[in-house]
Amino acid sequence: MPKRIDKIKKAKYKQSRLEGKSQKQALLDAGYKLSTAIQSSSMSIVKQSEKEILSTLKASDLSVDWVIGKLNTELENIHAKSSDRIRILELLGKYLSMFKDANTTQVAIFQGITETDLPPIEVKPSQEEAKPRNDVNH
């Protein structure tokens, strides 16, 4: 017979998770022992609570503005680690399309098309390759 889930511990777990804590830390905050918290992913309280949190978030008025507001609040938090601040800036920059991947590769698949069907492609050297080098060792 499976154990019944303690409603108070479940509520404390969910609150900790909504505060951004890990599953293990949320279980500790809810009053579980460390040995139990280490095996967090297999616990029914974790599975059930995570499903409820996800469905609540999906049903909420979660918006881009809300997420950006939360990121900005965390960015201004004086107790935030430098790595967290850098990650927040990275996420905001990605949202604003400020970064372009340098190693972007575009792939196209053509079925039944031969080289004669394609227009000629003119390849130009990049600006860096076209510039004369002014090395001292030359």
Secondary structure, DSSP 8 states (H G I E B T S, - for coil): ------HHHHHHHHHHHHTT--HHHHHHHHT--HHHHTTGGG-HHHHHHHHHHHHHHHHS---HHHHHHHHHHHHT-TTS-HHHHHHHHHHHHHHTT----TT-------SS--GGGS--------HHHHS----TT-
